[in-house]
Each structure stands twice: as C-alpha cells, then as structure tokens.
Amino acid sequence: MDSISLLVSLNQTYLPQLQVLLTSLSWNNPGEHFDLYLLHSGIPAEALAPVTRQCLRLGHRLCPILMEEQLFADAPITKQYPREMYYRLLAGTVLPKQLRRILYLDPDILVINSLRPLWELELGSHLFAAAAHTGKTELANSVNRIRLGINHDYYNSGVLLMNLEECRRSISSEQIFRYVEEHGKEMVLPDQDILNALYGERIVPLEDAVWNYDARNYNTYRLTSGGQYDLNWVLHNTAILHFCGRAKPWKPGYFYRFGVLYLHYAHLTR
C-alpha cells in the first residue's frame, strides 16, 4: 500500500492538539504509513521536538515546511486575515512536485476509523473533496449560499482531499488575493469563504457523518437519520470527528457528547 500524505497548518499553540490527532490516527489506522507535511510560519525546533519524537515512535514521517514571507508579499493581510489563512489553498506551490494528492486536516480532529477509503477516492478533474455541514446548520448553509452567490452547499474547509495536480494548474495566489481585496468586508470565515466562492463548483461532495462529523451535532445526526446514526453507528462508521466551533474538548466546560472520547486520546498521548 502507498503511504497516505497528510497536511496540517498551525501555529505553536496547536501542537498538543496535533499530537492527539496523531495518536487517534495511528490507533485506528493500523498498518498505515503517514507522511505528515506541516506548514508553519516559524515554529521553533525545540517546540516541534515532541511531535518529531512521536512521529518517529509511530513510524510516520514528519516534513515541516517553513512558509516564506515573500510568497505573500502581495497578500491582503490584517488581524482578521492572517497569512496563515492562505496556506492550505496554496499548498500546491510549496509541497514537493511529486505529490499528486494530499489530505488536509484541521488539528481539532480525531480520526476514529480508517482513512484509506477517502484517500483512494477518485477525484477526476475536481480540485477537492469536502463535506458540507447541513442538518442543524441548514439555515446557515442556505444563508452562506445566498451571501456568496453560490448554487452548491457551503463546504467545510477543515477536511480537504486535495488534487494537487489540478490545484497547481487552476489555483493562483493572484486570484485569491484579488478576491480578498474585492470581498474582504463581506467574508465571515475567510479561508472557507474563498474555498466556496472560487472553487466550490470543483469539489466532490463527501458525506459529513462519515468524513467530517460535526461533534456538536450528535442529536441532529441521529434525528435526521431516523435514529440510525446513534453512538454505536458513529464509533463503527465515522472516520473523522471534527470538534468545530469555539468550544473545544481540551478546554474547561466542554459539554458535548464526544468530549470524553477526546480526553481518552489525550490521555493515551500523554
């Protein structure tokens, strides 16, 4: 089997969450080898050392990539729009040319089943595969379609299977920077808005209950599935559990159902 290439983009404060993600990934994907590409703005080597040791112990390859400032010399950058928001969409310009695809994951994720079926998904000429969070958020989904003038669902950018060959051909920094210049005041979730407005027509839809499960919405998933998507179903079928929103399970006061599962993997990591 070929190795699975993963992409993350984060700052130093999210390194502990990256380690929990890696623990869940290895625990639930036995026999898989992962190449982890980390895009960053200058994480010190000593801060990255625990992740380096963990990847070595788990048999995975860590490839940190320092993003050069000159790549974003023309980028509209403010406190609201830091340059990190461009990293995932422009990853094709800095990743090794021999990489044909890569799976981007936000660090606030647990992987609780195999990623192999997603990795082997045929993308054709599409740029990405991604999931939209509907159900409880259907109103927000509709509002975002109207707000951005799009006809497709509003895709979440926290899990993206990326067709790097097509991305290199079709995505340019100039196009992205121009869109931010023209629409910056209208954007709510900047990187996600860019993804949907510019490239949403070239996204393969994924089932969010399997590939980007919003951990806040257990009751909604269960209700809309007629009771099928209960806890047992999630544990056996959901591959990617995403802790979306401001409330996070590593912070005090988290009350959503899967918080204890996150703490379990945090304990395994320690």
C-alpha positions as CSV (number, residue, x, y, z in Angstrom):
1,M,0.0,0.0,0.0
2,D,1.1,3.5,-0.7
3,S,1.6,5.9,2.2
4,I,-1.0,8.5,3.0
5,S,0.1,12.1,2.7
6,L,-1.4,14.4,5.3
7,L,-1.3,18.2,5.5
8,V,-1.7,20.4,8.6
9,S,-1.2,24.1,9.0
10,L,-1.0,25.5,12.5
11,N,0.9,27.7,15.0
12,Q,2.8,26.6,18.1
13,T,-0.3,26.7,20.4
14,Y,-2.0,23.9,18.5
15,L,0.9,21.4,18.7
16,P,-0.7,19.5,21.7
17,Q,-3.8,19.0,19.6
18,L,-1.8,17.8,16.7
19,Q,-0.3,15.2,18.9
20,V,-3.7,14.0,20.0
21,L,-4.8,13.8,16.3
22,L,-1.7,11.7,15.6
23,T,-2.5,9.3,18.4
24,S,-6.0,8.7,17.2
25,L,-4.8,8.4,13.6
26,S,-2.3,5.7,14.4
27,W,-4.5,3.8,16.9
28,N,-7.3,3.5,14.3
29,N,-5.3,3.0,11.1
30,P,-3.0,0.1,12.0
31,G,-0.6,-0.9,9.3
32,E,-0.8,2.5,7.5
33,H,2.2,4.8,7.0
34,F,1.7,8.5,7.0
35,D,3.8,11.4,5.7
36,L,2.8,14.5,7.6
37,Y,3.5,17.8,6.0
38,L,3.3,20.7,8.4
39,L,3.1,24.3,7.0
40,H,4.1,26.9,9.6
41,S,5.3,30.5,10.0
42,G,8.3,29.7,12.2
43,I,7.7,27.1,15.0
44,P,11.0,26.7,16.9
45,A,12.6,23.3,16.6
46,E,12.5,22.8,20.3
47,A,8.7,23.3,20.3
48,L,8.3,20.9,17.5
49,A,10.6,18.2,19.1
50,P,7.7,16.3,20.9
51,V,5.9,15.9,17.6
52,T,9.1,14.8,15.9
53,R,9.7,12.2,18.6
54,Q,6.1,11.0,18.4
55,C,6.2,10.6,14.6
56,L,9.5,8.7,14.9
57,R,8.0,6.4,17.5
58,L,4.8,5.8,15.5
59,G,6.8,5.1,12.3
60,H,5.5,8.2,10.4
61,R,7.5,10.8,8.5
62,L,7.3,14.5,9.6
63,C,8.1,17.1,6.9
64,P,7.9,20.7,8.4
65,I,7.8,23.4,5.7
66,L,8.5,27.0,6.7
67,M,6.4,29.3,4.6
68,E,8.4,32.1,3.1
69,E,7.1,35.6,3.7
70,Q,7.8,36.7,0.1
71,L,5.2,34.2,-1.1
72,F,2.6,36.5,0.5
73,A,4.2,39.9,-0.3
74,D,1.0,40.9,-2.3
75,A,-1.5,39.2,0.0
76,P,-4.1,41.3,1.9
77,I,-3.1,40.6,5.5
78,T,-4.8,42.1,8.6
79,K,-5.5,40.8,12.1
80,Q,-8.7,39.3,10.7
81,Y,-6.9,37.9,7.6
82,P,-3.5,36.5,8.7
83,R,-1.3,35.0,6.1
84,E,-1.9,31.5,7.5
85,M,-5.4,31.5,6.1
86,Y,-3.9,31.2,2.6
87,Y,-1.7,28.2,3.4
88,R,-3.9,25.3,2.6
89,L,-5.3,26.6,-0.7
90,L,-1.8,27.5,-1.9
91,A,-0.2,24.3,-0.6
92,G,0.4,23.0,-4.1
93,T,3.0,25.7,-4.7
94,V,5.3,24.7,-1.8
95,L,4.7,20.9,-1.5
96,P,7.0,18.5,-3.4
97,K,6.1,18.3,-7.1
98,Q,5.9,14.5,-7.0
99,L,3.0,14.7,-4.6
100,R,-0.2,14.2,-6.6
101,R,-2.7,14.3,-3.7
102,I,-2.8,15.2,0.0
103,L,-5.4,15.1,2.8
104,Y,-5.7,18.3,4.8
105,L,-6.9,18.0,8.4
106,D,-7.6,20.7,10.9
107,P,-5.8,20.0,14.2
108,D,-9.1,19.9,16.2
109,I,-9.9,16.4,14.8
110,L,-10.0,12.8,16.0
111,V,-9.6,10.1,13.4
112,I,-11.6,7.1,14.7
113,N,-11.7,4.8,11.7
114,S,-9.8,4.1,8.5
115,L,-8.8,6.9,6.2
116,R,-8.0,4.6,3.3
117,P,-11.4,4.7,1.5
118,L,-11.2,8.5,1.5
119,W,-7.5,8.5,0.3
120,E,-8.4,6.3,-2.6
121,L,-11.4,8.3,-3.7
122,E,-11.3,9.2,-7.4
123,L,-11.2,13.0,-7.9
124,G,-11.0,13.2,-11.7
125,S,-10.6,16.8,-12.7
126,H,-12.0,18.1,-9.4
127,L,-9.8,20.2,-7.1
128,F,-11.0,18.9,-3.8
129,A,-13.3,16.5,-1.9
130,A,-15.0,18.1,1.1
131,A,-18.2,17.9,3.2
132,A,-20.9,20.4,3.9
133,H,-22.4,20.5,7.4
134,T,-26.2,20.5,6.9
135,G,-28.9,19.3,9.2
136,K,-28.9,21.6,12.2
137,T,-26.8,24.1,10.2
138,E,-29.0,24.0,7.1
139,L,-30.2,27.6,7.7
140,A,-26.6,28.8,7.9
141,N,-25.8,26.7,4.8
142,S,-28.6,28.5,2.9
143,V,-27.5,31.9,4.2
144,N,-23.9,31.2,3.1
145,R,-25.1,30.2,-0.4
146,I,-27.0,33.5,-0.8
147,R,-24.2,35.5,0.8
148,L,-21.6,34.2,-1.6
149,G,-23.8,33.8,-4.6
150,I,-23.2,30.1,-5.0
151,N,-25.5,27.2,-6.0
152,H,-23.8,24.4,-4.2
153,D,-23.7,23.6,-0.5
154,Y,-21.3,25.5,1.7
155,Y,-18.3,23.2,2.2
156,N,-16.3,23.0,5.4
157,S,-12.6,23.6,4.8
158,G,-11.4,21.6,7.9
159,V,-11.1,18.3,5.9
160,L,-10.0,18.6,2.3
161,L,-8.7,15.8,0.0
162,M,-6.7,17.8,-2.5
163,N,-5.9,17.0,-6.1
164,L,-2.5,18.7,-6.1
165,E,-2.0,18.3,-9.9
166,E,-5.2,20.2,-10.6
167,C,-4.6,22.7,-7.8
168,R,-1.3,23.6,-9.3
169,R,-3.0,24.2,-12.7
170,S,-6.1,26.0,-11.5
171,I,-5.3,27.9,-8.3
172,S,-3.3,31.1,-8.3
173,S,-2.3,33.4,-5.5
174,E,-3.2,36.4,-7.6
175,Q,-6.8,35.1,-8.0
176,I,-7.1,34.5,-4.3
177,F,-5.6,37.8,-3.2
178,R,-7.8,39.7,-5.7
179,Y,-10.9,38.1,-4.3
180,V,-9.9,39.1,-0.7
181,E,-9.2,42.6,-1.9
182,E,-12.7,42.9,-3.5
183,H,-14.8,40.9,-1.0
184,G,-12.9,41.1,2.3
185,K,-15.5,43.1,4.1
186,E,-18.2,40.5,3.2
187,M,-16.3,37.5,4.4
188,V,-17.2,35.7,7.6
189,L,-14.9,32.7,7.6
190,P,-12.2,33.9,5.2
191,D,-10.5,30.7,4.1
192,Q,-13.7,28.8,3.9
193,D,-15.5,31.6,2.0
194,I,-12.6,31.7,-0.5
195,L,-12.8,27.9,-1.0
196,N,-16.5,28.0,-1.7
197,A,-16.7,31.2,-3.7
198,L,-13.8,30.4,-6.1
199,Y,-13.6,26.6,-6.2
200,G,-16.9,25.2,-4.8
201,E,-18.0,24.1,-8.3
202,R,-15.0,21.8,-8.5
203,I,-15.5,19.9,-5.2
204,V,-16.6,16.3,-4.8
205,P,-19.2,16.2,-2.0
206,L,-18.4,13.9,0.9
207,E,-20.9,12.6,3.5
208,D,-20.2,14.6,6.6
209,A,-21.4,11.9,9.0
210,V,-18.5,9.8,7.8
211,W,-15.8,12.2,6.7
212,N,-16.3,15.4,8.7
213,Y,-18.7,14.7,11.6
214,D,-19.5,17.9,13.5
215,A,-19.1,16.7,17.1
216,R,-21.6,19.3,18.4
217,N,-24.5,17.8,16.4
218,Y,-25.0,14.3,17.6
219,N,-28.7,14.7,18.3
220,T,-29.3,16.3,14.9
221,Y,-27.4,13.5,13.1
222,R,-29.4,10.9,15.0
223,L,-32.8,12.6,14.3
224,T,-32.2,13.2,10.6
225,S,-31.1,9.6,10.1
226,G,-34.3,8.3,11.7
227,G,-32.2,7.0,14.7
228,Q,-29.7,5.1,12.6
229,Y,-26.7,7.4,13.4
230,D,-26.6,6.6,17.1
231,L,-23.4,6.3,19.2
232,N,-22.7,2.8,18.1
233,W,-23.0,3.8,14.4
234,V,-20.6,6.7,14.9
235,L,-18.0,4.5,16.5
236,H,-18.1,2.0,13.7
237,N,-18.6,4.2,10.7
238,T,-17.4,7.8,11.3
239,A,-13.8,8.2,10.3
240,I,-13.3,11.9,11.1
241,L,-14.7,13.5,14.2
242,H,-14.4,17.3,14.0
243,F,-14.6,19.5,17.1
244,C,-15.9,22.5,15.2
245,G,-16.8,25.9,16.8
246,R,-15.3,27.8,19.7
247,A,-16.0,25.2,22.4
248,K,-13.1,22.7,22.4
249,P,-12.9,19.5,24.4
250,W,-9.4,20.3,25.8
251,K,-10.8,23.4,27.4
252,P,-12.8,23.6,30.7
253,G,-16.6,23.4,30.4
254,Y,-16.9,21.4,27.2
255,F,-20.3,19.6,27.5
256,Y,-20.8,18.0,24.1
257,R,-21.1,14.2,23.9
258,F,-17.7,13.3,22.4
259,G,-15.6,15.3,24.8
260,V,-14.8,12.3,26.9
261,L,-13.6,10.4,23.8
262,Y,-11.2,13.3,23.1
263,L,-9.9,13.2,26.6
264,H,-9.3,9.5,26.2
265,Y,-7.0,10.1,23.3
266,A,-5.3,13.0,25.1
267,H,-4.6,10.6,28.0
268,L,-3.2,8.0,25.5
269,T,-1.0,10.7,24.1
270,R,0.5,11.7,27.4
